């Protein structure tokens, strides 16, 4: 919920936001690069900044009936 609240506040300020989850494969190199204490656990990073282009177009979606298939129910 905290990540969602922070994301919402940053977006309200006109910033672009991207939440990137860590893979265990990059934990050790990342911790070493940024001097992260060994007792910390890396979960994700939230990258944000001012968009360099214009506002992105609104997403459109196909009807759910065309996107979701259920077999054997």
Short mmCIF file of the C-alpha atoms (twelve columns), coordinates in Angstrom:
data_MODEL
# 
_entry.id   MODEL 
# 
loop_
_atom_site.group_PDB 
_atom_site.id 
_atom_site.type_symbol 
_atom_site.label_atom_id 
_atom_site.label_alt_id 
_atom_site.label_comp_id 
_atom_site.label_asym_id 
_atom_site.label_seq_id 
_atom_site.Cartn_x 
_atom_site.Cartn_y 
_atom_site.Cartn_z 
_atom_site.pdbx_PDB_model_num 
ATOM 1  C CA . UNK A 1  0.000   0.000   0.000   1 
ATOM 2  C CA . UNK A 2  2.886   2.361   0.712   1 
ATOM 3  C CA . UNK A 3  4.268   1.943   -2.809  1 
ATOM 4  C CA . UNK A 4  0.829   2.659   -4.265  1 
ATOM 5  C CA . UNK A 5  0.417   5.779   -2.110  1 
ATOM 6  C CA . UNK A 6  3.866   7.101   -3.057  1 
ATOM 7  C CA . UNK A 7  3.229   6.298   -6.737  1 
ATOM 8  C CA . UNK A 8  -0.084  8.174   -6.618  1 
ATOM 9  C CA . UNK A 9  1.481   11.223  -4.965  1 
ATOM 10 C CA . UNK A 10 4.342   11.352  -7.471  1 
ATOM 11 C CA . UNK A 11 1.927   11.040  -10.406 1 
ATOM 12 C CA . UNK A 12 -0.216  13.834  -8.943  1 
ATOM 13 C CA . UNK A 13 2.902   16.029  -9.102  1 
ATOM 14 C CA . UNK A 14 3.276   15.262  -12.818 1 
ATOM 15 C CA . UNK A 15 6.137   12.787  -12.486 1 
ATOM 16 C CA . UNK A 16 6.472   9.513   -14.346 1 
ATOM 17 C CA . UNK A 17 6.911   6.459   -12.091 1 
ATOM 18 C CA . UNK A 18 8.061   2.874   -12.664 1 
ATOM 19 C CA . UNK A 19 8.246   0.179   -9.967  1 
ATOM 20 C CA . UNK A 20 10.977  -2.374  -10.699 1 
ATOM 21 C CA . UNK A 21 11.236  -5.529  -8.593  1 
ATOM 22 C CA . UNK A 22 14.637  -7.051  -7.913  1 
ATOM 23 C CA . UNK A 23 15.679  -10.534 -8.946  1 
ATOM 24 C CA . UNK A 24 17.787  -12.481 -6.436  1 
ATOM 25 C CA . UNK A 25 20.458  -12.743 -9.159  1 
ATOM 26 C CA . UNK A 26 21.260  -9.031  -8.865  1 
ATOM 27 C CA . UNK A 27 21.081  -8.695  -5.062  1 
ATOM 28 C CA . UNK A 28 24.793  -9.168  -4.324  1 
ATOM 29 C CA . UNK A 29 26.175  -6.957  -7.133  1 
ATOM 30 C CA . UNK A 30 23.622  -4.229  -6.381  1 
ATOM 31 C CA . UNK A 31 24.326  -4.299  -2.641  1 
ATOM 32 C CA . UNK A 32 28.062  -4.072  -3.323  1 
ATOM 33 C CA . UNK A 33 27.704  -1.230  -5.858  1 
ATOM 34 C CA . UNK A 34 25.579  0.943   -3.570  1 
ATOM 35 C CA . UNK A 35 27.043  -0.108  -0.179  1 
ATOM 36 C CA . UNK A 36 23.726  -1.513  1.046   1 
ATOM 37 C CA . UNK A 37 24.001  -3.088  4.528   1 
ATOM 38 C CA . UNK A 38 24.057  -6.907  4.556   1 
ATOM 39 C CA . UNK A 39 21.044  -7.082  6.884   1 
ATOM 40 C CA . UNK A 40 18.831  -5.208  4.387   1 
ATOM 41 C CA . UNK A 41 16.690  -7.093  1.853   1 
ATOM 42 C CA . UNK A 42 16.300  -5.733  -1.667  1 
ATOM 43 C CA . UNK A 43 12.688  -5.899  -2.876  1 
ATOM 44 C CA . UNK A 44 12.154  -3.184  -5.474  1 
ATOM 45 C CA . UNK A 45 13.103  0.283   -6.567  1 
ATOM 46 C CA . UNK A 46 10.763  3.054   -7.610  1 
ATOM 47 C CA . UNK A 47 12.267  5.084   -10.422 1 
ATOM 48 C CA . UNK A 48 10.659  8.468   -11.011 1 
ATOM 49 C CA . UNK A 49 11.302  11.684  -12.854 1 
ATOM 50 C CA . UNK A 50 9.884   14.380  -15.055 1 
ATOM 51 C CA . UNK A 51 8.641   12.986  -18.390 1 
ATOM 52 C CA . UNK A 52 10.654  14.278  -21.349 1 
ATOM 53 C CA . UNK A 53 7.899   13.883  -23.924 1 
ATOM 54 C CA . UNK A 54 4.260   14.775  -24.131 1 
ATOM 55 C CA . UNK A 55 1.535   12.970  -22.241 1 
ATOM 56 C CA . UNK A 56 1.155   9.356   -23.290 1 
ATOM 57 C CA . UNK A 57 -2.046  8.225   -24.945 1 
ATOM 58 C CA . UNK A 58 -4.702  6.493   -22.906 1 
ATOM 59 C CA . UNK A 59 -4.547  2.701   -22.973 1 
ATOM 60 C CA . UNK A 60 -7.291  0.874   -24.778 1 
ATOM 61 C CA . UNK A 61 -8.234  -2.747  -24.252 1 
ATOM 62 C CA . UNK A 62 -10.019 -5.382  -26.275 1 
ATOM 63 C CA . UNK A 63 -13.203 -6.740  -24.658 1 
ATOM 64 C CA . UNK A 64 -12.425 -9.147  -21.818 1 
ATOM 65 C CA . UNK A 65 -14.249 -11.918 -23.690 1 
ATOM 66 C CA . UNK A 66 -11.610 -11.675 -26.433 1 
ATOM 67 C CA . UNK A 67 -8.667  -11.589 -23.992 1 
ATOM 68 C CA . UNK A 68 -9.633  -14.262 -21.457 1 
ATOM 69 C CA . UNK A 69 -10.234 -17.878 -22.367 1 
ATOM 70 C CA . UNK A 70 -11.474 -20.459 -19.850 1 
ATOM 71 C CA . UNK A 71 -11.330 -24.147 -20.708 1 
ATOM 72 C CA . UNK A 72 -12.823 -27.064 -18.815 1 
ATOM 73 C CA . UNK A 73 -14.875 -25.008 -16.374 1 
# 
